[in-house]
Amino acid sequence: MSAVEGWDEVNHRLVRTYAFNDFKQAKAFIDAVSAVCEQQQHHAELSFGWGYAVIEMYSHDEGGITQRDVVLATAINDLEASM
């Protein structure tokens, strides 16, 4: 599986950590990511707090990273670039 810019492969998952200036920015980003996940019907594991957000994804049914994960990570990268 090819790498996606900005994402790391950790324990058969794509993982990316984001930094923000405050809780409100982190939550707004997570809300936007949630909408992208819902559109794609592929739901990443999302966590956030004051000044950070962490996104992890893998295809549960395949037990690892698949093309669906790469497509979602790329869409999240595009989302980040547009914000």
Buried (B, 14 or more C-beta within 10 A) or exposed (E): EEEBEEBEBEEEBBBBEBEBEEEEBBBBBBEBBEEBBEEBEBEBEBEBEEEBBBBBBBBEEEEBBBEBBBEBBEBBBEBBEEE
